[in-house]
Amino acid sequence: MSGVYVAIGDSMSIDDYAGGPGRGAASLLHRNRDSDFPDWAGRDLATYGVEAQILARDGATVIDVLQRQLPLITQAPVLATVTMGGNDLMGAYGDNQAAHAAIGRVTAIGEAILLRLRALCGTGGRVVLTTVYDPSDGTGQVPGSGLQPWPEGPILVRALNAALVELAGRHDAIVADVHGHFLGHGVHGGDPAAADSRPANRNLWYCGVIEPNAWGANEIRAAWWDAVTHGDWLPPS
């Protein structure tokens, strides 16, 4: 196998909150850090001869993905991972009506993103669309964050994810259910608002409220890997 892996989207994909270069989810999917995760040695895209173009950026919304990231893809990807929608929903934090409108925008712009990405990947490429996690673990509050509780927040996160799953189905994309995978590793696992990117508590997968720490980045990578191996694109791990 050869070609390029492209990561587009937001901070769920990047290195910044996981402890530095090479430690984010997209970086780990491309090339494992064997010293950090020895059980993942040999289970990465670089082992299969795949290069990487990581275009995801901190704070990106769906408009950013469409207008600023997709145009930078330089060759047809053999694999693309997408993390989007979380910042759009956070931009409406606490306002249920605005949140529903944000989900509508994610769906509409997501259609354009997936159409373009599917065309770029062609028949041989795979697209993995990622669900959005909930650091409140369904409670609607993160006590150490300084944010007001938002009881409807978890319901709206689930609505966003349902829209993403439907979007994936319309465009032959694989779903990586990070939302389900992360439940119990937010407020029920520790303090998601903590700043430590590599806490001693490996049951906590967040930092800075909504960012994946080093352990969270590894788990996003694991969800992606599971999605592509069970989709028969790579040999099972």
WOMO-V842144 format. One record per pair of residues at least 12 apart in sequence whose C-alpha atoms are under 6 Angstrom apart, sorted by the first residue. I is the first residue (numbers start at 1). J is the second residue. If there is no record, write none. Layout:
I	J
I	J
//
This chain:
1	48
1	49
2	49
2	50
3	50
3	78
4	50
4	51
4	52
4	77
4	78
5	51
5	52
5	77
5	78
5	79
5	80
6	52
6	53
6	54
6	80
7	54
7	55
7	56
7	80
7	81
8	55
8	56
8	82
9	56
9	65
9	82
9	83
9	84
10	56
10	57
10	58
10	59
10	60
10	83
11	57
11	58
13	25
13	26
17	197
17	213
18	197
18	213
18	214
19	197
24	217
25	217
25	218
25	220
25	221
29	44
29	221
30	44
30	45
30	46
31	44
31	46
32	44
55	69
61	87
61	88
66	113
76	120
76	121
77	121
78	125
79	125
79	126
79	127
80	127
81	127
81	128
82	129
82	130
83	130
85	106
86	132
88	102
89	102
94	150
103	160
127	173
128	173
128	174
128	175
129	175
130	175
130	176
131	161
131	177
131	178
131	179
132	179
133	179
135	186
136	186
136	187
137	183
137	184
137	186
138	154
140	153
140	154
144	193
145	193
176	223
176	224
176	227
185	203
185	204
185	205
189	203
189	204
190	204
192	206
192	207
192	209
193	207
193	208
193	209
194	207
194	208
195	207
195	208
197	213
197	214
198	214
//
